[in-house]
Amino acid sequence: MNFEPLPDRYYLRDSALWNTLKHGRMVWFWLMAVLAVDLVLVGARSENSAENSFIALGLDRGGIAGWELWRLASYAPLHGGWLHRGLNLAMFVLLGSKVEWVNGPRVLSLVVVAGIVAGGLAHVLLSTSLLIGLSGACVALLLLWTTLSPESRFVPFSVSGKNLGLGIMIASGLLACMEPGAGVPGINRIGTWLEANGWNGTFAVGHACHFGGALAGWLIGRWFLRQRICLATLRAQRARREGRHN
């Protein structure tokens, strides 16, 4: 896999963005595949059929307990409406095109698959609701980006990539643990209180999926940044060992 560190600074208004969108190949393939499955299963059918598709292909604990393991992938192309669909796909293209441009199509595909699966597993562990949507992959791409380029500053956020990534991981992890169905002792009482006081929408978002996707992107980024073994390193280690023996 080709790997290069991301630039120190990158803005959404940067002219390089249009080059990444124009020359990206794999990101558009992923986009078309997701959109095609989504529209075939949901958009081209009646409202009742769409709901049945969610039940049959969305991700929840019951499906995984019944060994319907395909749900760890089939939930990702499904979306609950055009706003949900548009936000996810726009984020996917913006982030994915940049990752493909810098690191290549294989890295892009690795992060997308890892984000979908890790987001799904985290959701099964921490949530009892039905999950649909591509946000696990989107957050994985974002965390890869912020990990490889920690000093970047992203429009419209005036924070470094490192702090943005850390904030996303902490916030999504805490919110996932607060969900009443997560069963995390102590902190889930906060979620119960929020629901009892009219804050039900707090847990309409797949926080556990976001946390799992973020963790996947961060781990892949850290793996890429690990110290490389080279001849100079091996010689230095040998010199230190021989020096101790002498």
Buried (B, 14 or more C-beta within 10 A) or exposed (E): EEEEEBBEEBEEEBEEBEEBBEEBEBBBEBBEEBBEBBBEBBEEBEEEEBEBBBEEBBBBBEBBEEEBEEBBBBBBBBBBEEEBBEBBBEBBBBBBBBBBBBBBBEBBBBBBBBBBBBBBBBBBBBBBBBBBBBBBBBBBBBBBBBBBBBEBBBEEEEBBBBEBBBEBBEBBBBBBBBBBBBEBEEBBEBBEEBBEEEEEEBBEBBBBBBBBBBBBBBBBBEEBEEEEEEEEEEEEEEEEEEEEEE
